Amino acid sequence: MKVSDLIGSRKEVFSITEETSVHQTAQYLREKQVRSVGVVNAAGRVVGVISHSDVSDKVAAENKCPAWMKASDIMTRELVTVTPEMTLEDCLRLMDENTIFHLIVLDEGQVFRGMLSVSDILRVVASDEKARADLLESFIFPSR
């Protein structure tokens, strides 16, 4: 299965701007019920990512005021990106190699298409394994 198979049906790409306050970012994450969000510059190019752990580790744990800080102050700038044509196995490998839980998806024109989380991938893998188990069970214990 490829990244495009997983993100193709998504109706919305979640992002904030570099100028968004960390407080607004945290509210956005809660409102959209996501654990990370892409950060785009004025030209619309993805330049960073912010996750719950960024807010926790770089703001709350440091006793800083989220209302006074911008997304650009805490975003991760070293992006690990994938294309819609990459396999989910390759994505899991990248996550493991980089010790991360989210990947930025960029199309061939380097346009931000969204994010892929380890949860997204595990949901597909678990569903596939369940289907395999059901098939095996029906083979072993056929209905009479």
C-alpha positions as CSV (number, residue, x, y, z in Angstrom):
1,M,0.0,0.0,0.0
2,K,1.2,3.5,-0.8
3,V,0.9,6.8,1.0
4,S,-1.5,8.1,-1.7
5,D,-3.9,5.2,-0.8
6,L,-4.0,6.4,2.8
7,I,-4.1,10.2,2.4
8,G,-6.0,10.4,-0.9
9,S,-9.5,10.5,0.8
10,R,-8.6,13.3,3.2
11,K,-10.6,16.4,2.8
12,E,-8.4,18.8,4.8
13,V,-4.7,19.4,5.2
14,F,-4.0,20.8,8.6
15,S,-1.4,23.6,8.8
16,I,-0.6,26.9,10.6
17,T,1.6,29.8,9.8
18,E,5.0,30.6,11.3
19,E,3.4,33.6,13.0
20,T,0.7,31.6,14.8
21,S,1.2,31.8,18.5
22,V,2.0,28.6,20.4
23,H,-1.2,29.1,22.4
24,Q,-3.3,29.2,19.2
25,T,-1.3,26.2,17.9
26,A,-2.2,24.2,20.9
27,Q,-5.9,25.2,20.5
28,Y,-5.7,24.2,16.9
29,L,-4.3,20.8,17.6
30,R,-7.0,20.2,20.2
31,E,-9.8,21.5,17.9
32,K,-8.7,19.4,14.9
33,Q,-7.9,16.4,17.2
34,V,-4.5,15.9,15.7
35,R,-1.1,15.4,17.4
36,S,1.0,17.4,15.0
37,V,0.6,20.1,12.3
38,G,2.6,21.4,9.4
39,V,3.9,25.0,9.6
40,V,3.9,26.9,6.4
41,N,5.6,30.2,5.4
42,A,4.1,33.2,3.7
43,A,4.6,31.5,0.3
44,G,2.6,28.4,1.5
45,R,5.7,26.1,1.6
46,V,6.0,23.8,4.6
47,V,8.9,24.9,6.7
48,G,8.4,23.0,9.9
49,V,6.2,20.8,12.1
50,I,4.9,21.2,15.6
51,S,3.7,18.3,17.7
52,H,2.1,18.0,21.1
53,S,5.5,17.1,22.5
54,D,7.1,20.3,21.1
55,V,4.5,22.3,23.0
56,S,5.1,20.2,26.1
57,D,8.9,20.0,26.0
58,K,9.8,23.5,24.6
59,V,7.1,25.6,26.3
60,A,5.3,24.0,29.3
61,A,8.4,22.2,30.7
62,E,10.4,25.4,30.3
63,N,7.7,27.5,32.0
64,K,7.4,29.8,29.0
65,C,4.3,31.7,28.0
66,P,2.6,30.1,24.9
67,A,0.8,33.4,24.1
68,W,4.1,35.2,23.6
69,M,5.8,32.6,21.5
70,K,5.4,32.0,17.8
71,A,5.2,28.6,16.0
72,S,8.5,29.4,14.4
73,D,10.1,29.5,17.9
74,I,9.4,25.9,18.6
75,M,8.8,24.1,15.3
76,T,11.0,21.3,14.2
77,R,12.8,22.5,11.1
78,E,14.6,19.3,10.0
79,L,11.8,17.7,8.1
80,V,11.6,14.1,7.1
81,T,9.3,14.0,4.0
82,V,7.7,11.3,1.9
83,T,5.9,11.3,-1.5
84,P,2.5,9.9,-2.2
85,E,4.1,7.1,-4.2
86,M,6.2,5.8,-1.3
87,T,5.1,2.5,0.4
88,L,3.9,2.4,4.0
89,E,6.8,0.0,4.8
90,D,9.3,2.7,3.6
91,C,7.5,5.2,5.8
92,L,7.7,3.0,8.9
93,R,11.4,2.5,8.2
94,L,11.9,6.3,8.0
95,M,10.0,6.8,11.2
96,D,12.1,4.2,12.9
97,E,15.4,5.5,11.6
98,N,14.6,9.1,12.6
99,T,12.8,8.3,15.9
100,I,9.7,10.2,14.8
101,F,6.0,9.6,14.7
102,H,4.9,11.9,11.8
103,L,6.0,12.4,8.2
104,I,5.4,15.4,6.0
105,V,3.8,14.4,2.6
106,L,5.0,16.5,-0.3
107,D,3.8,15.9,-3.9
108,E,6.1,16.0,-7.0
109,G,5.8,19.8,-7.0
110,Q,6.9,20.0,-3.4
111,V,3.3,21.0,-2.4
112,F,2.3,20.1,1.2
113,R,-0.3,17.3,1.0
114,G,-0.6,16.6,4.7
115,M,1.0,14.4,7.3
116,L,1.2,10.7,7.9
117,S,1.3,9.4,11.5
118,V,2.5,6.1,12.8
119,S,-1.1,5.6,14.0
120,D,-2.4,6.0,10.4
121,I,-0.1,3.3,9.3
122,L,-0.7,1.0,12.3
123,R,-4.5,1.3,11.7
124,V,-4.0,0.0,8.1
125,V,-1.6,-2.8,9.2
126,A,-3.9,-3.9,12.0
127,S,-6.9,-3.9,9.6
128,D,-4.9,-5.9,7.1
129,E,-3.9,-8.5,9.7
130,K,-7.5,-8.8,10.9
131,A,-8.6,-9.5,7.3
132,R,-5.9,-12.1,7.0
133,A,-6.9,-13.8,10.2
134,D,-10.5,-13.8,9.2
135,L,-9.6,-15.4,5.9
136,L,-7.5,-18.0,7.6
137,E,-10.2,-18.8,10.1
138,S,-12.8,-19.2,7.3
139,F,-10.4,-21.6,5.5
140,I,-9.8,-23.6,8.7
141,F,-13.3,-23.6,10.0
142,P,-15.5,-23.5,6.9
143,S,-19.3,-22.8,7.3
144,R,-21.4,-25.8,6.7
